[in-house]
Amino acid sequence: MKVVNVHQAKTELSKLLERAEAGEDVVIARAGTPVARLVPVRAGQRRPGRLKGKVRMSEDFDAPLPGEMRRAFGESDR
């Protein structure tokens, strides 16, 4: 684990980001007290179609709303 002070972190931010991306723990300290930790952002694995068969819509999901509900949203009756 690499510990650096705030001044050094500001000066060497690009290098510290590279180290964090490589998996190294980088801790930023103020007056010797750890205050932050640099960690890489790991994007979640996307897999198209993983919800196939789990999501269902009713046949009338896009049917016009009843008059009472349209009025509640400020629309006039048609």
Secondary structure, DSSP 8 states (H G I E B T S, - for coil): -EEEEHHHHHHTHHHHHHHHHTT--EEEEETTEEEEEE---------TTTTTTT----TTTTS---HHHHHHTT----
